Amino acid sequence: MFYELINEPELSDPYRWSGLQAAAVNAIRGVDLGHTIIATGSFYSGLAELLKVEPVRDGNVIYNFHFYEPFPFTHQGATWGSFEWNYYKDIPYPASPEALGAALATVPDESARYTLYLYGAAGWNRGSMLGG
């Protein structure tokens, strides 16, 4: 069993989040010294946010981050976020302008179509996922 402090905190201030996270770890350690705690960065647990937080002073912590890039692919069909995602279905990966041609033709909204075009133009593939 692990204690995950919160999944994707919405708090955007990393300094404030560091304090809240440290207080939560201290509270857990007041009643349980043995179980691992999962900590994260502020503002939806992105890697950039994780790198901004002060590490908690506890030797039994695992840090996590969430990586959702490229959003047009990973969030296609999602209804809870950006309106464009509703238009994205059967989006190909890896991405290229040629691979996106058919998908672009099905997107009625200009802004959503442009975002999808950028996904294809960026050429998302295994190499770009690994930073290369």
C-alpha positions in Angstrom: 0.0 0.0 0.0 1.1 3.5 -0.8 -0.2 6.9 0.3 -0.6 9.2 -2.7 -1.0 12.7 -1.4 -3.1 13.9 -4.3 -3.5 13.1 -7.9 -2.8 16.1 -10.1 -3.0 19.0 -7.6 -4.5 22.1 -9.2 -2.5 24.5 -7.0 -0.2 26.4 -9.4 2.2 27.9 -6.7 5.1 25.4 -6.3 6.3 27.1 -3.1 2.8 26.8 -1.4 2.5 23.2 -2.7 5.8 22.3 -1.2 4.6 23.4 2.2 1.3 21.6 1.9 3.0 18.4 0.7 5.5 18.5 3.6 2.7 19.0 6.1 0.8 16.1 4.7 3.9 13.8 4.8 4.4 14.9 8.5 0.8 14.1 9.3 1.0 10.7 7.7 4.3 9.9 9.5 2.5 10.8 12.8 0.4 7.7 12.4 2.3 5.4 9.9 6.1 5.2 9.7 6.2 2.2 7.3 4.3 2.8 4.2 5.7 4.6 1.1 4.4 8.0 0.2 3.9 9.2 -3.4 4.7 12.9 -3.8 4.4 15.1 -6.9 4.8 18.6 -8.2 2.2 21.3 -8.2 -0.3 22.1 -11.0 -1.3 18.7 -12.4 1.9 16.9 -11.6 3.9 17.8 -14.6 7.7 17.2 -14.7 8.5 20.9 -14.9 6.4 21.5 -11.7 8.0 18.5 -9.9 11.5 20.0 -10.6 10.3 23.2 -8.8 9.2 21.7 -5.5 11.3 21.3 -2.4 11.9 17.5 -1.8 10.2 16.3 1.4 12.5 15.2 4.2 11.5 11.6 4.3 13.5 8.6 3.0 10.4 6.5 2.0 9.0 8.7 -0.7 8.5 8.1 -4.4 8.1 11.1 -6.7 5.8 10.9 -9.8 5.0 13.1 -12.7 2.5 12.9 -15.5 3.5 13.3 -19.1 0.6 13.7 -21.6 2.3 15.1 -24.7 1.2 15.2 -27.4 -2.2 16.2 -26.1 -4.1 15.8 -29.4 -3.1 12.1 -29.3 -3.3 11.3 -25.6 -6.5 13.2 -25.0 -8.4 12.5 -28.2 -12.1 12.2 -27.5 -11.8 13.5 -23.9 -14.8 15.6 -22.8 -13.5 17.2 -19.6 -10.8 19.6 -20.9 -10.1 21.6 -23.9 -12.9 21.8 -26.4 -10.7 20.6 -29.3 -10.3 17.1 -27.8 -13.9 16.4 -28.6 -13.1 16.6 -32.3 -10.1 14.3 -32.1 -10.8 10.7 -32.9 -8.6 8.1 -34.5 -5.6 10.4 -34.5 -2.5 8.6 -35.9 0.8 8.2 -34.1 3.6 8.7 -35.1 2.6 12.1 -36.5 3.4 13.7 -39.8 1.5 16.1 -42.0 0.8 13.2 -44.4 -0.5 11.0 -41.6 -2.8 13.7 -40.4 -4.4 14.6 -43.7 -7.5 12.4 -43.3 -8.0 13.4 -39.6 -7.7 17.1 -40.4 -10.5 16.9 -42.9 -12.9 15.6 -40.3 -12.4 18.5 -37.8 -15.0 21.3 -38.3 -13.5 23.8 -35.9 -10.7 26.0 -37.3 -8.8 26.3 -34.0 -9.0 22.6 -33.3 -7.9 21.9 -36.8 -4.9 24.2 -36.4 -3.9 22.5 -33.2 -4.1 19.1 -34.8 -2.1 20.5 -37.8 0.7 21.5 -35.4 0.7 18.0 -33.9 1.3 16.6 -37.3 3.9 19.3 -38.3 5.8 18.6 -35.1 6.4 15.0 -36.2 5.7 13.4 -32.8 7.3 10.0 -32.7 9.4 7.8 -30.4 12.4 10.0 -30.7 10.6 13.2 -29.8 9.1 11.4 -26.8 12.6 10.5 -25.6 13.8 14.0 -26.1 15.9 13.2 -29.2 
